[in-house]
Amino acid sequence: MQRRLTVRDLRAGNRARVLRTLYFDQPRSRQELAVATGLSQASVSTVVGELLAEGLVVEAGQVESDGGRPRVLLRVNPGFAAVVGVDVGETHVLVEVFDLTLERLAESRSPVPAGGCSPDEVARLVLAGLDRCLAASGVTDVLGVGVGVPGLVEDGLVYAQTVGWHAAPLERLLRAGTGLPLFLDNGANTLGQAESWFGAGRGVPDVVVALIGSGVGASVILGGVPYRGASGGAGEWGHTTVALDGRPCRCGAAGCLEAYLGAAGIVQRYRELDPSVPDDEEAALRALVADDSTGAAAILAATARFAGLGIGNLINLVNPAAVVLGGWAGLVLGERLLGPIRREAARHALHRPFEQVSIGLCELGPESVALGAATLPVAALLESGGVRRRTG
């Protein structure tokens, strides 16, 4: 039996509508908020009064009105609390501190050794980076810490097959070193939320944001809501099969898209061609993109073909309005290969869905996994109408 809504529920819902509207389109007056939310002027005034008293909203000047008193503009208070975003990548761990409106205040980057890190080692890197960032920024009030990881997250456990993690208790390991609220999610999902909120996916309700780094993943957003599947495993685009009995993938299967489109697989093929390429994965990929030799051109052409094939499959399966390529490797490759990728996608997608989709690059840069991770505690605050999570 469905629980009946109480006055408290309605009040919390009103607060969430006002706060979310203001966060994504500010500054606004009380009158504009009433129109945008569909709430009465009285309800908006009540909610705004509460949010002002709590310091979550502040006044931001005035604008002239038609014949009456000037209207007071409102905005979310950037200094209400800070948020932290963490990118647990395969080549580095990036920790960043932001104000509530996601302006960066400090960052700390730690390299991940070749061969990767254990969950315990990753937790130590995250906690050390958190301490450095908080000290550098002078922040003392933190809303929460969002962490983007290379795998599936269930109840604080991380399943990252390509790096050898199975039920890694990352949340528990982090909890041992901090009392701040923790929010863990797949790195592709955090990238997707960042681009959906502020970047190439803003205003597009049906979008797929692809994360191409050492590995490959995707965030599928349908109707403006991330699609997670039965247990949070949706979007493992990199482990869709594109070649029967193809190249071995790090997951243990063969012929996965990641083996052909992930930076690790691309660089491996480049090293087979030229053993003298740089040891650093990003440097090696950039060297490949700049290499005008016939062999390098063949590798890039094959990469574009597999990228286009994978995107064509996404278009046929999901029918998105946009496909956005991101991640550090996606941006490096996209600068040169976006045209060939689009042409190859057209060969594999059904004609009408392809006519309706845009294929482009992320707008927020190569480090937007951490930015997206920082949106996780912000999203929780907006959904609750400004009620903070006090425990992890």
C-alpha positions, 0 to 999 in steps of 0.5 A: 500500500502506497504511503500517503503524503504528509505535510512534511513530504509536501514541504520537502518537495517544494524546497527541492523544486525551488532549490533545484530550479535556482541551482541550474538557472540563477540568479532568479527572483521569487516571482520567476521561481514561482513561474518556473516551479509552478508553486504559488507566490506564498509557497515560494516566499516561505521556502525562500525565507527558510533557505535564506535563514539557513544560509543555503540561498543568498540575495544577489542584487536587484532588477527593476520590475514593471511599475513596482518595487525592484525585485530581489534576485536570489542565488545558491550560496557558493560558500554554504559548504564545499564538495569533493570530487575524486577520479580513481583512474588507472593512471592517476588518482585526482582529488579536487575540492569545489565550492557548492556551485562547483568552482574549483578551489584546490586539487591534488594528483597522485600517479598510479604505478604501472600495474595498478594499485590495490584497493588499500593503496587507492584508499591511501592515495585518496585520503592523502589527496583529500588532506592536501586539498582541504589544507590548501583550500582552507575548507572546513565544512564539506558536504560530501566526497564523491568518488568515481571508480573504474567499475560497478558499485554495489553497497560500497563494494567495487567490482572492477574486473579489468583491474582485478577488483571483486567486491573491493570494500573501497567505501569501508577503507575510505571510511576508516580515514574520514568521517565525511559522507561518501558517494561512490559511483562508476566513473562513466556515470559521474562524467555523464552527470557532469556533461548532462548538468553543465556540458554537451549534454545539458538540456538533452534528455536522452544522451549517451556520454562515452568515457574513453580512457585506458578502458571504455565505458558509457553513461546512458541518460534517458528522460534526463535520468541515468539508466543503471540497470538491475544492479548498477551495471548498465553502460558497460559499452566497452565490453560489448563484443565487436569481433568474434574471437578478436583481440583479448580484452583485459576483462578476460573475454575476447573481441570487446570494444575496449580492446580496440578503442581503449587507450591501453589496447590502442597503445599496445598495437602501436608498440607492436609497430614501434617498440620505442614509443613512450612508456607513459600511456597518454604520451604514447597515444598523443605520439600515435595521433601525431605520427604520419607514418603509414602504420600509425595511420592504419591503427588510427583508421581501425580505431575510428572504424571500431568507434563508429561501429560501437556508436552505431550499435548505441544509436540502434539500441538506445536511440539517443538524441546525442552521443558525447565522447569524453575521457582523456583518450576520447578527447585526444582521439576525437580531435583527429578522428571525429569525422571518420567516426561519424562516417563509420557510425552512419554505416552501422546505424539505422538511417532515421535514428542516425539523422536525429542524433548528434555526435560530438565531444565533451565540453568540460575537458579531460578531468570531468570525472572528478567534477562529476563525482563532486555533483553526487553530494550536490545532487543529494542535497538538491533532491532532499531540498537542502537537508544534509547527509550527516553520516556516510 
